[in-house]
Amino acid sequence: MQGPKVALSPITNAMSVDVEDHYHTEMMSRVIPRANWNHLPCRVEQSTQVLFEQFERAGVRGTFFFLGWVADRFPALVRKAAQLGHEIACHSYWHRQVNTLTPDQFREDTARAKKTIEDAAGVRVIGYRAPSFSMIPGTEWAKEILAELGFLYDSSVHPIRHDLYGNHDAPRQPYRDKPAGLLEIPISTIRLFKNNYPFAGGGYFRLLPYGIVRWGIRQINMRESMPAVFYIHPWEIDVVRPFLTNERKIMMRQYIRIGNTLRGLNQMTTEFPFAPISEVYRQSLHKDF
């Protein structure tokens, strides 16, 4: 690992990785049915390994939200993440949006994923992130199911305007969800002119100049005195993955400026301290609200 870094803020931010392959996303489900997943070459193992190496060089540990499907096929990858000191968390089994499921379907999918991931890692899983940040208005029942299954926090809310996960009116800062009692930890946004703007991961991280990302983290750390919550996917650093469609909207969201991701990640993890979500919010997770 590298020596001590010079941080732009004394606050430790939350690093998170949604461990899925490039054809697991909601956008790709339009052209790649789930029944075809087993017939496609899997690239998630090697891409996640690159992230392990990048984080080790930077002295960073994070929260790895594993898809149950991935944990089933690559249990050694889950174990390695745990052995490296990363937090192991759940990203569902089949990557289906919560708002498209019934409560019974959600319970079955989540319970299966949690058991699969825990069996692979040998540790308890307390964190959940919904596919496509799909904890949107109308899915409040899902938080109660998460609590029943033993989760302590959820990080499925991205409070922005979006065609898949519009949740603009949700709180920007962590809050205790009632009656479920889970701690909700939203993805970070910047508040300007009565609107929330995304910057902290995914396509926003690839498309925005890094200076804007740096500014956003500093605003949250120094003006709001809060950690920033960042997310990334292994496929976002995979510059040689095959093109499976030429649909313009999918190309924009999943292929544009992929080459920028690792370079920006290296710069960000050099300038700012990061840790797993459960460590950054340890006190809040065990505090009664």
Helices and strands as residue ranges (DSSP letters): E 13-19, G 28-30, G 34-39, H 44-58, E 63-66, H 68-73, H 75-83, E 87-90, G 98-100, H 103-121, E 127-128, G 131-133, H 140-148, E 153-154, E 175-176, E 183-184, E 189-192, E 195-198, H 202-207, H 210-218, I 219-223, E 229-232, G 234-237, H 248-254, G 258-260, H 261-271, E 274-275, H 277-280, H 282-285
